[in-house]
Amino acid sequence: MRPGIFPSIVVACSDSALNMQKTRKYMSNTINKILVAQPAPTIIEKSPFYELSKRLEVEIDYNPLIKVIGITPKEFRSQRINILDHTAVIFTSRTTIDSFFHICEDARITVPETMKYICSTESIALYLQKYIVYRKRKISFADGSFQGLIELVVKNKAEKMLLSLSEPHKPEIPEALARLNIQHTPIILARTVATDISAEKLKEYDMVLLYSPWDVKSICEKLPVEEMPTIATFGEGTLKLAVESGIHVKTNAPTPVAPSLAKAVDLYIQAVRKGADVDDVAYVTDEQKEEFLRTQQSRLAKKGRSKK
C-alpha cells in the first residue's frame, strides 16, 4: 500500500477494512470517471475537459455540489445597510449582481448613475449590462486574481465602497481591505447551499474536482474521508480546507506547472497510469500574497505622509 493514500488507522484492521483499503488503492490508480463540481459548460466541446476526456478515454460529468442563491428582502433589511451611502460597489460574482439589483428594485432604491462598479473579471463587468448602461468611466475590472482586484480597489480608495459577498465567503478580500484601511462596508447578497447530489452518486466516481471551500464542506457532509474518491482542488482556500479536513488531495491548481485544473488532472492521470507514486498535496502559505499586501500597505502609508 502506498503511503498517504488512506487515513491513519489506530486499530487492527478487519477483513472488511482491508478490502476497503484495497478498493481505495485500486481507485487511486484507475481514473475512468470524473465529476467536475461545476455547471456543465454551454458548449461542451470548448471545455478543456472535453479534449482530456477524448485523449485519455475518461468519462467527465458535471454536477455542482453547491449553488448560490440571492438573499431575501427581509435578509437585506436585517443588515441595516444604506446602499445610497456608498459611491462604489465591488462585485466578484454574477449572483451578487443579480441580487443587488433585485434588492434595489424591491426596496425602491434608485441607484445613481454616478455609482462606480469594481469587478474581479471582465466577464462579471460585462454582466452589468443586464441592468445598467455600460460606461467605461464608471466600470473597472481586474484580471481575476486577488492581487489584481486589490490593486484596483486601492486605485479607487477615495470611494465609499460596498463589498458584495456570499455567505459563507472567503475572508481574504475583507481582511485585505481592513489591513489596507480601505473604507468599505461588507454586505451579504447571496447564500451558498448544498445541492441534492447523494453520497451513493458521489461513490460512482473515481475522482471529484472541488472548486471552493464550500465544495469541500459539502462532500465532507456526505462522505467520510475514507470513502471519498480521489480528490483534486482548485484555489488556495479550497486546498487549505481540504487538507485541514483530513482529505488526501492528490493534485491541485493553479500551479506553475498546471495553471488550470484540467491540466493538473491530466498530469495526475498520466502519472498514475505509469505507476508513479503520487504524494498528497501539502498546503503551503502563499508568501507572495503576504508580500503583495505588505507592499500595498507601504505604498498607501507613503502616499498618506506625502499629503501632510
C-alpha positions, -999 to 999 in steps of 0.1 A, spaced: 0 0 0 14 34 -10 18 58 20 -6 87 21 -35 72 2 -55 62 33 -61 80 66 -42 66 96 -58 36 113 -53 32 150 -70 -2 155 -64 -36 139 -80 -38 105 -108 -62 100 -112 -81 67 -138 -56 55 -115 -27 64 -86 -44 44 -109 -49 15 -119 -12 16 -82 -2 16 -75 -24 -14 -105 -8 -32 -92 27 -24 -58 18 -37 -73 4 -69 -94 35 -74 -64 58 -69 -47 41 -99 -79 38 -121 -94 71 -131 -121 64 -156 -150 85 -144 -146 121 -131 -171 145 -115 -164 182 -121 -183 201 -93 -193 229 -117 -223 235 -140 -219 220 -175 -204 245 -200 -228 258 -226 -206 243 -254 -191 210 -240 -167 208 -270 -150 240 -259 -143 228 -224 -107 219 -216 -121 187 -201 -136 176 -234 -102 172 -251 -89 155 -220 -118 130 -219 -112 120 -255 -74 117 -253 -73 98 -220 -106 80 -226 -122 91 -193 -158 100 -187 -165 135 -175 -197 145 -157 -207 180 -145 -227 184 -113 -223 212 -88 -221 203 -51 -233 237 -41 -255 265 -55 -256 302 -47 -290 319 -43 -298 356 -37 -309 368 -3 -345 378 5 -356 414 11 -360 406 48 -324 393 50 -313 425 33 -332 448 58 -318 429 88 -282 441 78 -293 477 82 -271 490 53 -280 521 33 -268 514 -3 -270 551 -12 -244 560 15 -218 544 -9 -203 555 -41 -189 522 -54 -198 485 -53 -173 456 -55 -186 426 -74 -169 391 -76 -198 371 -90 -229 374 -112 -252 361 -85 -244 390 -63 -250 414 -92 -285 399 -97 -292 400 -60 -280 436 -57 -303 450 -84 -333 428 -74 -329 441 -38 -328 477 -51 -359 472 -72 -378 456 -43 -367 484 -19 -374 510 -45 -338 522 -44 -328 542 -74 -291 535 -80 -275 568 -91 -257 570 -125 -226 582 -106 -222 548 -89 -190 531 -97 -186 493 -101 -154 474 -94 -154 438 -107 -130 409 -103 -131 399 -140 -142 414 -174 -170 388 -178 -185 399 -145 -182 436 -155 -199 429 -189 -227 411 -170 -237 445 -156 -251 454 -190 -281 434 -179 -290 462 -155 -272 494 -165 -257 512 -195 -221 500 -197 -198 530 -194 -161 525 -191 -156 556 -169 -177 540 -141 -169 503 -146 -135 488 -140 -124 452 -138 -93 432 -127 -78 400 -143 -94 376 -119 -65 374 -95 -66 385 -58 -37 409 -64 -54 425 -95 -86 432 -76 -69 447 -46 -48 469 -68 -79 482 -85 -96 488 -51 -65 508 -40 -67 530 -71 -103 538 -61 -96 542 -24 -113 576 -22 -147 559 -28 -171 547 -1 -172 511 -11 -199 484 -7 -182 450 -7 -207 424 -20 -203 389 -5 -219 355 -4 -224 337 29 -202 319 37 -173 337 19 -136 336 17 -121 360 43 -91 371 22 -107 401 5 -124 416 36 -92 410 56 -71 426 29 -93 458 28 -92 460 66 -54 457 66 -51 484 40 -76 507 58 -98 509 28 -132 524 37 -158 497 29 -190 481 41 -194 443 37 -229 433 25 -242 397 22 -261 395 -11 -262 357 -16 -261 324 3 -244 292 -6 -264 260 -1 -258 223 -9 -273 206 -39 -291 173 -36 -264 150 -51 -263 119 -29 -234 100 -13 -242 70 -35 -239 91 -66 -205 105 -55 -192 70 -49 -197 62 -86 -168 85 -95 -131 77 -94 -122 114 -90 -140 145 -78 -128 180 -87 -136 207 -60 -135 244 -67 -144 261 -35 -142 256 3 -180 251 2 -175 221 -22 -152 207 5 -177 213 32 -205 197 11 -186 165 3 -175 161 39 -211 163 50 -220 135 25 -190 111 28 -164 102 54 -128 108 42 -120 71 38 -149 66 14 -141 96 -8 -129 92 -44 -96 107 -54 -98 145 -48 -84 174 -68 -88 210 -58 -87 245 -73 -76 275 -54 -57 281 -22 -87 283 1 -101 251 -13 -69 232 -8 -64 247 27 -98 235 40 -95 201 23 -61 194 39 -74 207 73 -104 183 69 -81 153 65 -88 149 28 -59 134 8 -57 158 -21 -38 143 -50 -35 173 -73 -44 209 -74 -43 241 -94 -32 268 -102 5 260 -100 34 270 -123 32 235 -139 -6 233 -140 -23 267 -143 -57 250 -148 -74 221 -130 -78 203 -163 -40 204 -168 -34 192 -132 -58 163 -136 -42 154 -170 -7 152 -154 -20 132 -125 -38 106 -146 -7 102 -168 15 98 -137 -6 71 -120 -11 52 -153 27 50 -155 28 35 -120 42 66 -103 37 72 -65 19 105 -61 22 121 -27 -6 141 -11 -6 178 -19 6 199 11 -9 233 19 18 260 20 11 296 30 11 320 0 41 341 8 37 361 -24 3 372 -13 16 384 20 44 403 4 20 419 -20 -2 431 9 28 445 27 39 463 -4 4 479 -8 4 489 29 38 506 24 26 525 -7 -5 537 10 14 548 40 39 568 18 10 585 0 -6 594 32 26 610 45 32 629 13 -2 646 16 5 660 50 
